[in-house]
């Protein structure tokens, strides 16, 4: 069945699993942490403070609010850019998932930005324990689908619609 825009309705069977979502969170969290550390290191180099070479010298820097701001900035830039362009972060590429709007269309930059900012809500990750979609999905009206299951269901719906239209003619 298609909605008003001519796209197939999204079903729960098309959504990414909790395992895929956790893998996305883990992989993308690792990427954003690496980006934040690199940005901090570059900033320290530009300030002429490049004597941070051992893990012990990094610990005071990583345990402060400044690094939290670097982490937030890395998260916003990473998700904002990559999901606006492709609908897929590195984690989503690895797990075969993609961000779409609830009507099946590609999310616009505003929806991706809202989705990204909502990730900063404290304990937002817990929302995945409650239901099939997270808080950042609900507020931005987006969904994360398994690409294979989504495309398979779309093909099946198109085949059914093609058969139905042949009967009419």
N, C-alpha and C positions, 0 to 999 in steps of 0.2 A: 504494500500500500504506500502511496506517495502522499506527501503533504502538499500544501498550497503552492509551494515554490517548485514542485516537480521533483523533489528529492525524496529518497526513501526515509521513512521514520527510523530513528535509532532505537534499537532494542537492547535490553540488558545483555543479551548474548554477544553483542558486538563490543561491549566495554572491555577495557583492559582489566586483567585480573589484579587482585591485591598483590600477588607476587610480582607482576610486571610493574605495578605502581611503586612497590618498595624498591625494586631494582633501579627504577628511574630516579627515585629519591636518593638512593645511595650513590649511584654513579654521578648524578648531577651535583650532589653535595660535595663529592670529592673534587670535581672539576671547579666548582665555585671557590672552594677552599684553596686550591692550588692557585687560581687566578688572584685571590685576595693576598696570598703570601707573596706572589710575584709582584703585585702592585706595591705592597708594603716594602719589599726589598728594593725595588726601583726608587721608591720615594726616599728610602734611607741612603741609597747611593747618591742621589741628587743632592741630599743634604750633607754629604761628605762623611756619613757615619756608616762606613762599610766594614766595620770590625766585628760584625755579627756572623760568626762562622760556626759555632758549636750550638747544639740544641739547648744547652744551658743558657746561652746568651739570648736565645729566641724566646724562652718561656715567659720572661716578664713582659715582652712585647705582645705575645699572643694572648696573654691573660689580661688585657685591658680593653676599655671601651673603644679605643681607636681602632683596634683590629676588628671589632664588631662592626664598626662603620665601613671598613674596607670590605668585610664579608657581605654586608647588605648591598653595597655598591656593586660588587662583583655579581651578586645574585640578580640584581635588577638589570644590569647591562647584559649578562649572559642570557638569561631567559628572554628579556625584552628583545634583544637582537635576533637570536637564533630562532625563537618560536614565531616571531613576526615574519621572518623570511620563509621558513620551511614548515612551521607547525610542529617541528620535532627538535628536541634537545639531543645531546649526545646519548643520554640514557634512553630516550625514546627510539633513537636509531638502533641501539643495541637490542632493545626488547621488541622491536617491531610494532611500536605504538605511535599514535599521532593525536594531536589536539585538533578538535573540530568544534564548531558551534553546535548547539542542540538540533538545529535544522539540517546539519550535514555540510554546511558551507565552511569555507576557510575562515578562521578568525581574523578580524581586522586588528590593527595595531592597538586600538583602544582597549579591546577585550583582552589582548595579551598583556598589556600594561596593568590593567586591573587585576588580572589573574596573578601576575608577578608580584604586585604589591600585597595582595592578599596572602601570599606565602609568608610574609613577615608577621602575620598575626600570631601572637604567642599560642603555642600548643595547637596550631592549625593542623599539624600532622595527625593528631589524635582523631580528627574528623573522619579519617579513613576507617577507623575501627567501628564507627557507628553505621555508616551506610556505604553504598557502592561508589559514591563520588565524594570528593573532598570539599571543604569549605571554599577553597579557591576556585573549584569548578562551579559550585553552586552560585557564588556571587558574580562570576564572570559569564555565566550561562554557557560554559564550555563543557566538553566531555573529552576523555581520552579513550580512544578506541584501539583495539587490536586491528592492525591494518589488514591482515589476512582474513580474519572473520568478517570485518566490515566490507571489504571488497567482494568476498564470496557472497555475502547476503545481498549486496547491491546487484551483483550479476544475476542471482536467483530471482530477485524481484523484477529486474528488467526482462528476464526470460518469461516470467509469468505474465507481465504486462504485454509483451510482444505476442504471446499466445492468445491472450484475451482480445487484443486489437485485431488479430486475424479472424477471430470468430465473429466480430462485428461486421467486417467487410464481407 
